[in-house]
Amino acid sequence: MSDNEVTRHSDLIPKDHVEAMLRFEAVRDLDSTALAGLERKELLLAWWSFFWLEAALHPDDAEVWPEEVADALPLAAEALRRYEAGEIEDGEYYPAEAVRHRILHERAKGCQPQPQPKQHQHHKADSSET
């Protein structure tokens, strides 16, 4: 992605979690007709915000997204419809910059990934337990 594209799409990137949630929640409960009626910019703000919130997901994998994000499937369907119709561009449909900014945001906050569950280890009984 060129610097020009980053600059051109920078207004689509939420500044933080709260802004991303507000943008996504504004369209979360809309049906397909209402989503189709959204202005291009409104749709893209919600789309990029969703990927800021769900940075591990990819637009091409919507059919296998986890159940926890099922409420985003109508938005995904409308974004795909517009992308295939040529109404939104590659760089808008694939919001890599939103994902990158989310990762940078988390690093700046000093967030560490959640520790992974420990593998089961055999526990020797302490002499006081026998």
A tleap script that builds the chain and sets N, CA, C and O, in Angstrom:
source leaprc.protein.ff14SB
mol = sequence {
  NMET SER ASP ASN GLU VAL THR ARG HIE SER
  ASP LEU ILE PRO LYS ASP HIE VAL GLU ALA
  MET LEU ARG PHE GLU ALA VAL ARG ASP LEU
  ASP SER THR ALA LEU ALA GLY LEU GLU ARG
  LYS GLU LEU LEU LEU ALA TRP TRP SER PHE
  PHE TRP LEU GLU ALA ALA LEU HIE PRO ASP
  ASP ALA GLU VAL TRP PRO GLU GLU VAL ALA
  ASP ALA LEU PRO LEU ALA ALA GLU ALA LEU
  ARG ARG TYR GLU ALA GLY GLU ILE GLU ASP
  GLY GLU TYR TYR PRO ALA GLU ALA VAL ARG
  HIE ARG ILE LEU HIE GLU ARG ALA LYS GLY
  CYS GLN PRO GLN PRO GLN PRO LYS GLN HIE
  GLN HIE HIE LYS ALA ASP SER SER GLU CTHR
}
set mol.1.N position { 0.855 -1.178 0.000 }
set mol.1.CA position { 0.000 0.000 0.000 }
set mol.1.C position { 0.894 1.231 0.000 }
set mol.1.O position { 1.835 1.332 0.787 }
set mol.2.N position { 0.595 2.133 -0.864 }
set mol.2.CA position { 1.422 3.331 -0.984 }
set mol.2.C position { 1.102 4.324 0.124 }
set mol.2.O position { 0.049 4.255 0.758 }
set mol.3.N position { 2.040 5.257 0.346 }
set mol.3.CA position { 1.807 6.307 1.335 }
set mol.3.C position { 0.582 7.125 0.980 }
set mol.3.O position { -0.149 7.572 1.864 }
set mol.4.N position { 0.353 7.325 -0.317 }
set mol.4.CA position { -0.804 8.083 -0.769 }
set mol.4.C position { -2.101 7.392 -0.354 }
set mol.4.O position { -3.044 8.054 0.079 }
set mol.5.N position { -2.156 6.047 -0.485 }
set mol.5.CA position { -3.340 5.304 -0.070 }
set mol.5.C position { -3.542 5.392 1.428 }
set mol.5.O position { -4.671 5.548 1.893 }
set mol.6.N position { -2.455 5.293 2.195 }
set mol.6.CA position { -2.566 5.395 3.647 }
set mol.6.C position { -3.144 6.747 4.018 }
set mol.6.O position { -4.049 6.826 4.849 }
set mol.7.N position { -2.638 7.805 3.419 }
set mol.7.CA position { -3.134 9.153 3.696 }
set mol.7.C position { -4.593 9.280 3.280 }
set mol.7.O position { -5.403 9.869 3.997 }
set mol.8.N position { -4.920 8.728 2.128 }
set mol.8.CA position { -6.280 8.823 1.612 }
set mol.8.C position { -7.279 8.095 2.507 }
set mol.8.O position { -8.421 8.537 2.632 }
set mol.9.N position { -6.879 7.004 3.123 }
set mol.9.CA position { -7.793 6.208 3.941 }
set mol.9.C position { -7.633 6.444 5.446 }
set mol.9.O position { -8.306 5.787 6.242 }
set mol.10.N position { -6.779 7.344 5.840 }
set mol.10.CA position { -6.523 7.526 7.273 }
set mol.10.C position { -7.769 7.960 8.039 }
set mol.10.O position { -7.872 7.695 9.237 }
set mol.11.N position { -8.708 8.616 7.383 }
set mol.11.CA position { -9.927 9.032 8.078 }
set mol.11.C position { -10.854 7.852 8.376 }
set mol.11.O position { -11.823 8.007 9.119 }
set mol.12.N position { -10.574 6.691 7.815 }
set mol.12.CA position { -11.385 5.504 8.085 }
set mol.12.C position { -10.916 4.755 9.324 }
set mol.12.O position { -11.632 3.899 9.844 }
set mol.13.N position { -9.718 5.074 9.795 }
set mol.13.CA position { -9.126 4.349 10.928 }
set mol.13.C position { -9.627 4.943 12.242 }
set mol.13.O position { -9.442 6.133 12.498 }
set mol.14.N position { -10.266 4.113 13.079 }
set mol.14.CA position { -10.690 4.630 14.382 }
set mol.14.C position { -9.475 4.968 15.247 }
set mol.14.O position { -8.423 4.339 15.138 }
set mol.15.N position { -9.641 5.965 16.101 }
set mol.15.CA position { -8.510 6.358 16.952 }
set mol.15.C position { -8.360 5.436 18.160 }
set mol.15.O position { -7.271 5.323 18.723 }
set mol.16.N position { -9.439 4.782 18.556 }
set mol.16.CA position { -9.375 3.901 19.723 }
set mol.16.C position { -10.563 2.941 19.726 }
set mol.16.O position { -11.401 2.968 18.825 }
set mol.17.N position { -10.620 2.097 20.748 }
set mol.17.CA position { -11.666 1.085 20.885 }
set mol.17.C position { -13.056 1.710 20.956 }
set mol.17.O position { -13.994 1.219 20.327 }
set mol.18.N position { -13.184 2.768 21.705 }
set mol.18.CA position { -14.497 3.417 21.866 }
set mol.18.C position { -15.021 3.906 20.522 }
set mol.18.O position { -16.175 3.656 20.175 }
set mol.19.N position { -14.188 4.593 19.776 }
set mol.19.CA position { -14.619 5.085 18.472 }
set mol.19.C position { -14.960 3.929 17.531 }
set mol.19.O position { -15.943 4.000 16.795 }
set mol.20.N position { -14.161 2.879 17.552 }
set mol.20.CA position { -14.432 1.716 16.706 }
set mol.20.C position { -15.772 1.084 17.076 }
set mol.20.O position { -16.557 0.741 16.192 }
set mol.21.N position { -16.038 0.929 18.359 }
set mol.21.CA position { -17.311 0.353 18.803 }
set mol.21.C position { -18.491 1.226 18.386 }
set mol.21.O position { -19.506 0.712 17.917 }
set mol.22.N position { -18.366 2.526 18.553 }
set mol.22.CA position { -19.463 3.423 18.177 }
set mol.22.C position { -19.765 3.332 16.681 }
set mol.22.O position { -20.928 3.284 16.278 }
set mol.23.N position { -18.732 3.309 15.878 }
set mol.23.CA position { -18.917 3.224 14.428 }
set mol.23.C position { -19.566 1.897 14.026 }
set mol.23.O position { -20.478 1.872 13.200 }
set mol.24.N position { -19.092 0.804 14.611 }
set mol.24.CA position { -19.651 -0.497 14.263 }
set mol.24.C position { -21.074 -0.637 14.798 }
set mol.24.O position { -21.959 -1.112 14.087 }
set mol.25.N position { -21.296 -0.231 16.035 }
set mol.25.CA position { -22.629 -0.361 16.630 }
set mol.25.C position { -23.677 0.461 15.886 }
set mol.25.O position { -24.864 0.136 15.933 }
set mol.26.N position { -23.256 1.512 15.205 }
set mol.26.CA position { -24.194 2.341 14.448 }
set mol.26.C position { -24.846 1.565 13.301 }
set mol.26.O position { -25.919 1.945 12.834 }
set mol.27.N position { -24.213 0.489 12.846 }
set mol.27.CA position { -24.767 -0.283 11.732 }
set mol.27.C position { -25.036 -1.746 12.082 }
set mol.27.O position { -25.599 -2.479 11.269 }
set mol.28.N position { -24.653 -2.169 13.251 }
set mol.28.CA position { -24.720 -3.595 13.623 }
set mol.28.C position { -26.106 -4.197 13.442 }
set mol.28.O position { -26.217 -5.331 12.976 }
set mol.29.N position { -27.138 -3.493 13.785 }
set mol.29.CA position { -28.484 -4.054 13.750 }
set mol.29.C position { -29.267 -3.725 12.484 }
set mol.29.O position { -30.462 -4.010 12.401 }
set mol.30.N position { -28.601 -3.129 11.501 }
set mol.30.CA position { -29.295 -2.787 10.258 }
set mol.30.C position { -29.506 -4.030 9.392 }
set mol.30.O position { -28.657 -4.920 9.350 }
set mol.31.N position { -30.640 -4.077 8.705 }
set mol.31.CA position { -30.878 -5.179 7.774 }
set mol.31.C position { -30.209 -4.868 6.440 }
set mol.31.O position { -29.646 -3.790 6.250 }
set mol.32.N position { -30.277 -5.820 5.525 }
set mol.32.CA position { -29.563 -5.663 4.255 }
set mol.32.C position { -30.052 -4.458 3.452 }
set mol.32.O position { -29.258 -3.808 2.772 }
set mol.33.N position { -31.351 -4.154 3.523 }
set mol.33.CA position { -31.878 -2.999 2.797 }
set mol.33.C position { -31.311 -1.705 3.367 }
set mol.33.O position { -30.907 -0.817 2.616 }
set mol.34.N position { -31.282 -1.598 4.687 }
set mol.34.CA position { -30.740 -0.402 5.334 }
set mol.34.C position { -29.244 -0.268 5.070 }
set mol.34.O position { -28.753 0.838 4.844 }
set mol.35.N position { -28.516 -1.385 5.096 }
set mol.35.CA position { -27.084 -1.347 4.809 }
set mol.35.C position { -26.830 -0.903 3.369 }
set mol.35.O position { -25.894 -0.148 3.104 }
set mol.36.N position { -27.661 -1.370 2.446 }
set mol.36.CA position { -27.514 -0.979 1.042 }
set mol.36.C position { -27.773 0.512 0.857 }
set mol.36.O position { -27.274 1.122 -0.088 }
set mol.37.N position { -28.550 1.091 1.757 }
set mol.37.CA position { -28.860 2.516 1.670 }
set mol.37.C position { -27.849 3.431 2.325 }
set mol.37.O position { -27.953 4.653 2.215 }
set mol.38.N position { -26.873 2.856 3.004 }
set mol.38.CA position { -25.846 3.676 3.660 }
set mol.38.C position { -24.997 4.399 2.619 }
set mol.38.O position { -24.728 3.882 1.535 }
set mol.39.N position { -24.592 5.592 2.978 }
set mol.39.CA position { -23.599 6.288 2.165 }
set mol.39.C position { -22.316 5.456 2.179 }
set mol.39.O position { -22.034 4.751 3.148 }
set mol.40.N position { -21.570 5.542 1.128 }
set mol.40.CA position { -20.312 4.806 0.996 }
set mol.40.C position { -19.411 5.026 2.213 }
set mol.40.O position { -18.874 4.075 2.781 }
set mol.41.N position { -19.255 6.285 2.600 }
set mol.41.CA position { -18.369 6.629 3.722 }
set mol.41.C position { -18.857 5.996 5.028 }
set mol.41.O position { -18.047 5.505 5.814 }
set mol.42.N position { -20.170 6.002 5.265 }
set mol.42.CA position { -20.720 5.392 6.487 }
set mol.42.C position { -20.415 3.899 6.534 }
set mol.42.O position { -20.030 3.361 7.572 }
set mol.43.N position { -20.593 3.243 5.394 }
set mol.43.CA position { -20.315 1.812 5.334 }
set mol.43.C position { -18.841 1.545 5.619 }
set mol.43.O position { -18.506 0.664 6.410 }
set mol.44.N position { -17.965 2.306 4.976 }
set mol.44.CA position { -16.532 2.091 5.160 }
set mol.44.C position { -16.080 2.389 6.586 }
set mol.44.O position { -15.206 1.699 7.110 }
set mol.45.N position { -16.653 3.392 7.214 }
set mol.45.CA position { -16.299 3.677 8.607 }
set mol.45.C position { -16.633 2.483 9.499 }
set mol.45.O position { -15.839 2.106 10.361 }
set mol.46.N position { -17.794 1.895 9.293 }
set mol.46.CA position { -18.193 0.726 10.086 }
set mol.46.C position { -17.332 -0.489 9.740 }
set mol.46.O position { -16.908 -1.231 10.626 }
set mol.47.N position { -17.077 -0.686 8.446 }
set mol.47.CA position { -16.279 -1.825 7.976 }
set mol.47.C position { -14.869 -1.781 8.550 }
set mol.47.O position { -14.379 -2.774 9.088 }
set mol.48.N position { -14.226 -0.637 8.435 }
set mol.48.CA position { -12.867 -0.506 8.968 }
set mol.48.C position { -12.861 -0.611 10.485 }
set mol.48.O position { -11.918 -1.156 11.059 }
set mol.49.N position { -13.870 -0.113 11.129 }
set mol.49.CA position { -13.948 -0.210 12.584 }
set mol.49.C position { -14.105 -1.653 13.027 }
set mol.49.O position { -13.506 -2.069 14.018 }
set mol.50.N position { -14.909 -2.420 12.297 }
set mol.50.CA position { -15.062 -3.840 12.621 }
set mol.50.C position { -13.703 -4.535 12.581 }
set mol.50.O position { -13.371 -5.305 13.483 }
set mol.51.N position { -12.923 -4.267 11.544 }
set mol.51.CA position { -11.617 -4.922 11.441 }
set mol.51.C position { -10.606 -4.350 12.424 }
set mol.51.O position { -9.631 -5.025 12.754 }
set mol.52.N position { -10.806 -3.148 12.892 }
set mol.52.CA position { -9.965 -2.625 13.968 }
set mol.52.C position { -10.268 -3.436 15.231 }
set mol.52.O position { -9.363 -3.791 15.986 }
set mol.53.N position { -11.558 -3.722 15.447 }
set mol.53.CA position { -11.972 -4.484 16.632 }
set mol.53.C position { -11.605 -5.959 16.527 }
set mol.53.O position { -11.257 -6.593 17.524 }
set mol.54.N position { -11.685 -6.492 15.334 }
set mol.54.CA position { -11.469 -7.930 15.101 }
set mol.54.C position { -10.283 -8.123 14.157 }
set mol.54.O position { -10.429 -8.641 13.050 }
set mol.55.N position { -9.126 -7.701 14.609 }
set mol.55.CA position { -7.929 -7.660 13.756 }
set mol.55.C position { -7.472 -9.032 13.261 }
set mol.55.O position { -6.717 -9.112 12.292 }
set mol.56.N position { -7.905 -10.093 13.895 }
set mol.56.CA position { -7.475 -11.428 13.480 }
set mol.56.C position { -8.296 -11.978 12.319 }
set mol.56.O position { -7.934 -13.004 11.742 }
set mol.57.N position { -9.384 -11.321 11.970 }
set mol.57.CA position { -10.252 -11.812 10.903 }
set mol.57.C position { -9.840 -11.240 9.551 }
set mol.57.O position { -9.106 -10.255 9.474 }
set mol.58.N position { -10.327 -11.876 8.486 }
set mol.58.CA position { -10.028 -11.437 7.117 }
set mol.58.C position { -11.342 -11.400 6.348 }
set mol.58.O position { -12.175 -12.292 6.513 }
set mol.59.N position { -11.543 -10.387 5.513 }
set mol.59.CA position { -12.798 -10.278 4.759 }
set mol.59.C position { -13.108 -11.504 3.893 }
set mol.59.O position { -14.275 -11.867 3.742 }
set mol.60.N position { -12.099 -12.134 3.332 }
set mol.60.CA position { -12.330 -13.279 2.452 }
set mol.60.C position { -12.807 -14.525 3.197 }
set mol.60.O position { -13.251 -15.486 2.570 }
set mol.61.N position { -12.721 -14.517 4.514 }
set mol.61.CA position { -13.082 -15.690 5.312 }
set mol.61.C position { -14.398 -15.520 6.064 }
set mol.61.O position { -14.649 -16.242 7.029 }
set mol.62.N position { -15.237 -14.587 5.643 }
set mol.62.CA position { -16.468 -14.290 6.383 }
set mol.62.C position { -17.333 -15.523 6.610 }
set mol.62.O position { -17.988 -15.633 7.647 }
set mol.63.N position { -17.345 -16.452 5.657 }
set mol.63.CA position { -18.189 -17.643 5.819 }
set mol.63.C position { -17.737 -18.550 6.960 }
set mol.63.O position { -18.487 -19.431 7.380 }
set mol.64.N position { -16.535 -18.347 7.461 }
set mol.64.CA position { -16.050 -19.163 8.582 }
set mol.64.C position { -15.691 -18.323 9.812 }
set mol.64.O position { -14.992 -18.790 10.711 }
set mol.65.N position { -16.179 -17.077 9.839 }
set mol.65.CA position { -15.946 -16.271 11.033 }
set mol.65.C position { -16.618 -16.939 12.226 }
set mol.65.O position { -17.615 -17.641 12.058 }
set mol.66.N position { -16.085 -16.730 13.427 }
set mol.66.CA position { -16.695 -17.355 14.608 }
set mol.66.C position { -18.094 -16.791 14.897 }
set mol.66.O position { -18.427 -15.669 14.514 }
set mol.67.N position { -18.878 -17.589 15.570 }
set mol.67.CA position { -20.257 -17.227 15.928 }
set mol.67.C position { -20.330 -15.900 16.678 }
set mol.67.O position { -21.321 -15.178 16.567 }
set mol.68.N position { -19.286 -15.578 17.441 }
set mol.68.CA position { -19.279 -14.341 18.242 }
set mol.68.C position { -19.392 -13.080 17.394 }
set mol.68.O position { -19.780 -12.030 17.906 }
set mol.69.N position { -19.068 -13.162 16.127 }
set mol.69.CA position { -19.139 -11.986 15.255 }
set mol.69.C position { -20.222 -12.132 14.183 }
set mol.69.O position { -20.183 -11.443 13.164 }
set mol.70.N position { -21.170 -13.011 14.406 }
set mol.70.CA position { -22.244 -13.244 13.431 }
set mol.70.C position { -23.025 -11.965 13.133 }
set mol.70.O position { -23.574 -11.809 12.042 }
set mol.71.N position { -23.072 -11.056 14.098 }
set mol.71.CA position { -23.803 -9.799 13.866 }
set mol.71.C position { -23.123 -8.908 12.825 }
set mol.71.O position { -23.708 -7.920 12.381 }
set mol.72.N position { -21.904 -9.245 12.438 }
set mol.72.CA position { -21.201 -8.468 11.413 }
set mol.72.C position { -21.388 -9.050 10.010 }
set mol.72.O position { -20.950 -8.441 9.034 }
set mol.73.N position { -22.017 -10.193 9.895 }
set mol.73.CA position { -22.160 -10.830 8.588 }
set mol.73.C position { -22.975 -10.003 7.593 }
set mol.73.O position { -22.612 -9.974 6.418 }
set mol.74.N position { -24.057 -9.331 7.995 }
set mol.74.CA position { -24.750 -8.476 7.029 }
set mol.74.C position { -23.856 -7.339 6.512 }
set mol.74.O position { -23.909 -6.997 5.331 }
set mol.75.N position { -23.046 -6.762 7.388 }
set mol.75.CA position { -22.102 -5.728 6.973 }
set mol.75.C position { -21.097 -6.311 5.985 }
set mol.75.O position { -20.773 -5.679 4.979 }
set mol.76.N position { -20.606 -7.509 6.267 }
set mol.76.CA position { -19.653 -8.167 5.376 }
set mol.76.C position { -20.279 -8.430 4.009 }
set mol.76.O position { -19.637 -8.239 2.976 }
set mol.77.N position { -21.528 -8.865 4.012 }
set mol.77.CA position { -22.214 -9.143 2.743 }
set mol.77.C position { -22.373 -7.866 1.920 }
set mol.77.O position { -22.186 -7.887 0.704 }
set mol.78.N position { -22.715 -6.764 2.570 }
set mol.78.CA position { -22.885 -5.496 1.849 }
set mol.78.C position { -21.542 -4.969 1.356 }
set mol.78.O position { -21.454 -4.457 0.240 }
set mol.79.N position { -20.506 -5.085 2.164 }
set mol.79.CA position { -19.178 -4.642 1.727 }
set mol.79.C position { -18.724 -5.466 0.517 }
set mol.79.O position { -18.183 -4.917 -0.443 }
set mol.80.N position { -18.942 -6.768 0.565 }
set mol.80.CA position { -18.566 -7.625 -0.562 }
set mol.80.C position { -19.382 -7.271 -1.805 }
set mol.80.O position { -18.836 -7.213 -2.906 }
set mol.81.N position { -20.669 -7.039 -1.639 }
set mol.81.CA position { -21.512 -6.672 -2.783 }
set mol.81.C position { -20.965 -5.409 -3.452 }
set mol.81.O position { -20.840 -5.349 -4.675 }
set mol.82.N position { -20.644 -4.411 -2.641 }
set mol.82.CA position { -20.135 -3.149 -3.195 }
set mol.82.C position { -18.750 -3.325 -3.816 }
set mol.82.O position { -18.443 -2.717 -4.841 }
set mol.83.N position { -17.926 -4.148 -3.200 }
set mol.83.CA position { -16.593 -4.413 -3.737 }
set mol.83.C position { -16.702 -5.083 -5.104 }
set mol.83.O position { -16.042 -4.672 -6.059 }
set mol.84.N position { -17.539 -6.117 -5.192 }
set mol.84.CA position { -17.700 -6.831 -6.453 }
set mol.84.C position { -18.341 -5.957 -7.528 }
set mol.84.O position { -18.114 -6.172 -8.718 }
set mol.85.N position { -19.142 -4.972 -7.113 }
set mol.85.CA position { -19.770 -4.044 -8.061 }
set mol.85.C position { -18.832 -2.903 -8.438 }
set mol.85.O position { -19.182 -2.066 -9.270 }
set mol.86.N position { -17.645 -2.862 -7.835 }
set mol.86.CA position { -16.683 -1.811 -8.132 }
set mol.86.C position { -16.969 -0.498 -7.425 }
set mol.86.O position { -16.415 0.540 -7.784 }
set mol.87.N position { -17.839 -0.544 -6.413 }
set mol.87.CA position { -18.196 0.672 -5.683 }
set mol.87.C position { -17.192 1.020 -4.588 }
set mol.87.O position { -17.095 2.173 -4.167 }
set mol.88.N position { -16.453 0.022 -4.135 }
set mol.88.CA position { -15.351 0.274 -3.205 }
set mol.88.C position { -14.117 -0.438 -3.752 }
set mol.88.O position { -14.221 -1.476 -4.405 }
set mol.89.N position { -12.966 0.128 -3.477 }
set mol.89.CA position { -11.700 -0.338 -4.034 }
set mol.89.C position { -11.056 -1.414 -3.161 }
set mol.89.O position { -11.459 -1.639 -2.019 }
set mol.90.N position { -10.046 -2.070 -3.729 }
set mol.90.CA position { -9.270 -3.074 -2.980 }
set mol.90.C position { -8.832 -2.544 -1.624 }
set mol.90.O position { -9.068 -3.173 -0.593 }
set mol.91.N position { -8.192 -1.380 -1.636 }
set mol.91.CA position { -7.639 -0.798 -0.414 }
set mol.91.C position { -8.693 -0.407 0.604 }
set mol.91.O position { -8.373 -0.172 1.769 }
set mol.92.N position { -9.941 -0.334 0.182 }
set mol.92.CA position { -11.038 -0.034 1.097 }
set mol.92.C position { -11.683 -1.323 1.609 }
set mol.92.O position { -12.060 -1.413 2.777 }
set mol.93.N position { -11.806 -2.307 0.736 }
set mol.93.CA position { -12.411 -3.586 1.134 }
set mol.93.C position { -11.486 -4.375 2.052 }
set mol.93.O position { -11.945 -5.035 2.984 }
set mol.94.N position { -10.198 -4.308 1.790 }
set mol.94.CA position { -9.206 -4.992 2.622 }
set mol.94.C position { -8.548 -3.955 3.526 }
set mol.94.O position { -7.559 -3.332 3.137 }
set mol.95.N position { -9.089 -3.764 4.732 }
set mol.95.CA position { -8.625 -2.671 5.601 }
set mol.95.C position { -7.368 -3.018 6.401 }
set mol.95.O position { -7.371 -2.971 7.631 }
set mol.96.N position { -6.314 -3.360 5.698 }
set mol.96.CA position { -5.062 -3.744 6.368 }
set mol.96.C position { -4.539 -2.634 7.272 }
set mol.96.O position { -3.964 -2.908 8.326 }
set mol.97.N position { -4.736 -1.391 6.866 }
set mol.97.CA position { -4.241 -0.287 7.692 }
set mol.97.C position { -4.992 -0.202 9.023 }
set mol.97.O position { -4.402 0.171 10.037 }
set mol.98.N position { -6.259 -0.534 9.034 }
set mol.98.CA position { -7.019 -0.547 10.292 }
set mol.98.C position { -6.444 -1.606 11.229 }
set mol.98.O position { -6.280 -1.368 12.425 }
set mol.99.N position { -6.144 -2.769 10.674 }
set mol.99.CA position { -5.559 -3.854 11.469 }
set mol.99.C position { -4.185 -3.439 11.990 }
set mol.99.O position { -3.871 -3.637 13.163 }
set mol.100.N position { -3.374 -2.864 11.108 }
set mol.100.CA position { -2.033 -2.430 11.520 }
set mol.100.C position { -2.104 -1.394 12.629 }
set mol.100.O position { -1.340 -1.456 13.592 }
set mol.101.N position { -3.018 -0.444 12.494 }
set mol.101.CA position { -3.150 0.587 13.531 }
set mol.101.C position { -3.653 0.007 14.844 }
set mol.101.O position { -3.267 0.484 15.911 }
set mol.102.N position { -4.502 -1.006 14.790 }
set mol.102.CA position { -4.957 -1.661 16.021 }
set mol.102.C position { -3.776 -2.309 16.729 }
set mol.102.O position { -3.623 -2.184 17.944 }
set mol.103.N position { -2.951 -2.997 15.966 }
set mol.103.CA position { -1.782 -3.653 16.557 }
set mol.103.C position { -0.853 -2.610 17.172 }
set mol.103.O position { -0.375 -2.790 18.292 }
set mol.104.N position { -0.597 -1.530 16.452 }
set mol.104.CA position { 0.255 -0.458 16.978 }
set mol.104.C position { -0.371 0.181 18.217 }
set mol.104.O position { 0.336 0.515 19.168 }
set mol.105.N position { -1.682 0.348 18.208 }
set mol.105.CA position { -2.398 0.914 19.356 }
set mol.105.C position { -2.206 0.021 20.587 }
set mol.105.O position { -1.928 0.514 21.680 }
set mol.106.N position { -2.355 -1.272 20.403 }
set mol.106.CA position { -2.198 -2.212 21.519 }
set mol.106.C position { -0.758 -2.202 22.036 }
set mol.106.O position { -0.527 -2.243 23.245 }
set mol.107.N position { 0.190 -2.150 21.132 }
set mol.107.CA position { 1.596 -2.093 21.556 }
set mol.107.C position { 1.874 -0.820 22.340 }
set mol.107.O position { 2.581 -0.842 23.347 }
set mol.108.N position { 1.317 0.284 21.874 }
set mol.108.CA position { 1.534 1.560 22.556 }
set mol.108.C position { 0.940 1.548 23.954 }
set mol.108.O position { 1.474 2.187 24.860 }
set mol.109.N position { -0.155 0.831 24.137 }
set mol.109.CA position { -0.772 0.716 25.461 }
set mol.109.C position { 0.007 -0.225 26.361 }
set mol.109.O position { -0.200 -0.262 27.574 }
set mol.110.N position { 0.902 -0.983 25.750 }
set mol.110.CA position { 1.683 -1.933 26.535 }
set mol.110.C position { 0.935 -3.215 26.808 }
set mol.110.O position { 1.285 -3.961 27.723 }
set mol.111.N position { -0.092 -3.479 26.024 }
set mol.111.CA position { -0.860 -4.710 26.202 }
set mol.111.C position { -0.014 -5.900 25.781 }
set mol.111.O position { 0.649 -5.875 24.744 }
set mol.112.N position { -0.047 -6.902 26.573 }
set mol.112.CA position { 0.614 -8.143 26.241 }
set mol.112.C position { -0.457 -9.161 25.895 }
set mol.112.O position { -1.560 -9.099 26.439 }
set mol.113.N position { -0.166 -10.084 25.015 }
set mol.113.CA position { -1.146 -11.117 24.711 }
set mol.113.C position { -1.479 -11.902 25.974 }
set mol.113.O position { -0.650 -12.047 26.872 }
set mol.114.N position { -2.683 -12.394 26.021 }
set mol.114.CA position { -3.088 -13.202 27.169 }
set mol.114.C position { -2.217 -14.444 27.224 }
set mol.114.O position { -1.906 -15.042 26.194 }
set mol.115.N position { -1.823 -14.831 28.440 }
set mol.115.CA position { -1.004 -16.046 28.541 }
set mol.115.C position { -1.801 -17.242 28.035 }
set mol.115.O position { -3.003 -17.352 28.275 }
set mol.116.N position { -1.124 -18.118 27.345 }
set mol.116.CA position { -1.766 -19.330 26.850 }
set mol.116.C position { -1.914 -20.314 28.008 }
set mol.116.O position { -1.078 -20.354 28.910 }
set mol.117.N position { -2.980 -21.101 27.975 }
set mol.117.CA position { -3.141 -22.095 29.040 }
set mol.117.C position { -1.942 -23.028 29.054 }
set mol.117.O position { -1.425 -23.417 28.006 }
set mol.118.N position { -1.518 -23.372 30.231 }
set mol.118.CA position { -0.384 -24.283 30.358 }
set mol.118.C position { -0.809 -25.671 29.934 }
set mol.118.O position { -1.946 -26.093 30.150 }
set mol.119.N position { 0.123 -26.361 29.332 }
set mol.119.CA position { -0.134 -27.746 28.970 }
set mol.119.C position { -0.263 -28.546 30.254 }
set mol.119.O position { 0.359 -28.231 31.269 }
set mol.120.N position { -1.078 -29.581 30.191 }
set mol.120.CA position { -1.219 -30.426 31.385 }
set mol.120.C position { 0.141 -31.008 31.730 }
set mol.120.O position { 0.831 -31.589 30.892 }
set mol.121.N position { 0.494 -30.832 32.968 }
set mol.121.CA position { 1.751 -31.387 33.436 }
set mol.121.C position { 1.426 -32.385 34.536 }
set mol.121.O position { 0.505 -32.186 35.328 }
set mol.122.N position { 2.181 -33.435 34.565 }
set mol.122.CA position { 1.968 -34.405 35.623 }
set mol.122.C position { 2.377 -33.767 36.935 }
set mol.122.O position { 3.450 -33.177 37.059 }
set mol.123.N position { 1.508 -33.899 37.893 }
set mol.123.CA position { 1.731 -33.286 39.193 }
set mol.123.C position { 2.137 -34.399 40.164 }
set mol.123.O position { 1.393 -35.349 40.407 }
set mol.124.N position { 3.310 -34.245 40.692 }
set mol.124.CA position { 3.747 -35.196 41.716 }
set mol.124.C position { 3.142 -34.770 43.036 }
set mol.124.O position { 3.142 -33.589 43.383 }
set mol.125.N position { 2.650 -35.699 43.733 }
set mol.125.CA position { 2.057 -35.383 45.026 }
set mol.125.C position { 3.152 -34.983 46.009 }
set mol.125.O position { 4.189 -35.636 46.129 }
set mol.126.N position { 2.888 -33.921 46.681 }
set mol.126.CA position { 3.789 -33.456 47.719 }
set mol.126.C position { 3.675 -34.441 48.875 }
set mol.126.O position { 2.613 -35.027 49.083 }
set mol.127.N position { 4.717 -34.625 49.604 }
set mol.127.CA position { 4.683 -35.596 50.697 }
set mol.127.C position { 3.570 -35.252 51.694 }
set mol.127.O position { 3.062 -36.139 52.381 }
set mol.128.N position { 3.190 -33.978 51.777 }
set mol.128.CA position { 2.127 -33.613 52.730 }
set mol.128.C position { 0.746 -34.009 52.171 }
set mol.128.O position { -0.236 -34.045 52.913 }
set mol.129.N position { 0.677 -34.308 50.850 }
set mol.129.CA position { -0.597 -34.668 50.234 }
set mol.129.C position { -0.850 -36.174 50.297 }
set mol.129.O position { -1.933 -36.633 49.932 }
set mol.130.N position { 0.139 -36.952 50.759 }
set mol.130.CA position { -0.033 -38.409 50.765 }
set mol.130.C position { -0.303 -38.932 52.114 }
set mol.130.O position { -0.472 -40.140 52.286 }
savepdb mol mol.pdb
quit
